[in-house]
Every structure is written in structure tokens, then in C-alpha cells.
Amino acid sequence: MAKEWPFQIKIEPLKEEWFKKAWERLDNLTKPKGSLGRLEELAAQMVAIFETPYPKINKKLSFVFAGDHGVTEEGVSAFPKEVTAQMIYNFLRGGAGINVLARFSGAEVKVVDVGVDCKFENIPELIDKKVCFGTRNFAKEQALTREEALRCIEVGYELAKEAISEGYNLIGIGDMGIGNTTPSSAITAVITGRPVEEVTGRGTGINDHFFQRKIEVIKKAIALHKPNPEDPIDVLSKVGGAEIGACAGVVLACAERRVPVVMDGFITGAGVLIAYKINPLVKNYVIASHRSMERGHQAQLEYMGLSPLLDLNLRLGEGTGAALAMLLIEASLKIYHEMATFDSAGVSKNLH
């Protein structure tokens, strides 16, 4: 891996000609112009991403990247870090929220250990890409070395590249990691420039005392490490997380290979922020599935100019919102492909 490997990725902007072709068809379907709102916009985006007049989703995949966080030593989470490993077994048994919603949306789930603080026995269903046994406590030292941060991004990049070569052309990103709203808040504050208080939420439901503690820990870490907002690898290494880096890698690979990538909530949003700072063109290939209850998520969306499809008060993570959004993406293409045109239906264009 090159020292500054992510910056070598070439991402093309979406071409206006493909949007024009898409809207020519959408505006000729048997409905008032624009009456299907975001569904029409999604369909046009799919046409422009795939650069084909009739795009089709072949296979769908949800990645769940898992990692632990040394900063949990500071009492920022309601759950102990052992829950991360326990939840991995739940994912592999098919019993978690993401498993249920991915089955419903027809997506396969792949669970990836990027940085869980647990030595798993040989489990064929678990993709072992461990970079570290949890990040270091960034209240005292930086979370990852720069090299580790790059390796985490590479994990997501290589897995997504491999999945795309296997025919997956709609990919969702999800996360699992006790304490990971803390690095996500830190990343969001640094990159967006918003105050820590504005982008920090209660995660799994901590009380007022621990919430104030969480804000103080993040402020202390940013003051200690001084992450450079214009250097996303610096931010990821100093106050980030392994699973967040892997999410960024998936976004970069999908954008490079013209495959739509569906962002989940706040944690994956931190990964998308990292990818966006590496190359802002990734935003054209990202679908924001929903608006998370975590208040920092809105800051992420606004910073990148992304508009979420759903607002359901979700805050589970795992990729659950992304799995739901996949259904809407496919619905948009159903409309685009199957709805009659005015000419084919013999309907007057003078709809009111």
C-alpha cells in the first residue's frame, strides 16, 4: 500500500447528459412532472451513476464493519465493550436488526472484524480483516497510527472492490462498535467545524452525567491531538475508529467504480465524511438513507449537501436504515422501467 494510498483514487463526476436522458423519460411517464418527488430524483441518479438508459440492480450487499474503542475507558457508553463481540455472534446467527431488514430488502450481509478487541476462533462466516484489537484511548493518545488508519480504509476499499467484481451493484454500509458515537462526534466536530456540544448525542442512552463527560472527553481529545480538518487521515488516526475507516474505504471504491453506496446513520456518516474530505466527488455516488436521531448526523448531511430519504427516528446503526433505503432505490427504478409513457398508454399530456 502506498503511503498516501487513498489520494490516488480517480473518481469521475456524474455527466449532465445522463441526467438529461433520465429526465426525458421521467417527464414523459403518465403522471404530472415531478409528482413522484425523490423517487424520480433517485432514478435519475441511478441512470447517471450507471451511465445506461435502463439501469438494473443485480445484487445487493450490506457490509457491517465492527471495531472497539479504547475511549470507552472514559465512561462514555452505557454498554461495556464486550457487547461488540457478542453482537457479532448475533449478526452471524441472523438475529440482529440488520439481518431482518436485509432479508426483507433482499440484501446479503457480510460481517467484517476490522478492530474488535476479541480473538475470535476460526469462524468461516466472519471476515477477518483485523487491523487492531480496538483503538487506543484517544483521551490520552491518538486512536490509530496513520498507517493503521490507512489500512482500515484499505480494508473497506478492497472488500468493496471484490464485491463489485462479483456483481454486487448496490452496497450498503453499517457499523457495530460500543462507544463509536464518541469518535464519530469528534470526527464530525473537527471536519464540519461545529461545536462539540452541537454534534454529540447520547448514543445508546447515557444519562446527563455521562453525556457531559462524553462532551468533555471529546473536547479534551481534540485539544490534545489537534487533528487537521483538511487532512482526513490525520483526523481518522487521531480521533477515529477502525470501522469508520473501513466505511470510508467502501465509499471510495464504490465511487471509483460507479456503484451507488447507501450510507446508514451517524457512524457511517463519519466514514462518508472522511471519504468526502479525500475526494468530494464521492457525494454523487452516496445515497443518504435516513436522518438519524443522533444530532451530529444532520451536521454531516448539511456539510456534504446530502438529503436523507427517510426520517424514522432510527439510531440503531448496523446498516438498518441503509437496508430500508435499498427498497426505495429499487422502487424508483420500478417506476422508471415499468410505468407507461403518455404515448404508449394513449394518455393526454395535459394532466392537471
PyMOL commands that set and color helices and strands:
alter all, ss='L'
color gray80, all
select helices_A, chain A and resi 5-8+16-26+37-50+70-74+82-93+97-105+146-165+181-192+196-199+208-225+232-239+242-256+266-278+280-285+296-304+320-338+342-345
alter helices_A, ss='H'
color red, helices_A
select strands_A, chain A and resi 59-67+107-115+126-128+168-176+261-263+286-288
alter strands_A, ss='S'
color yellow, strands_A
deselect
rebuild
show_as cartoon
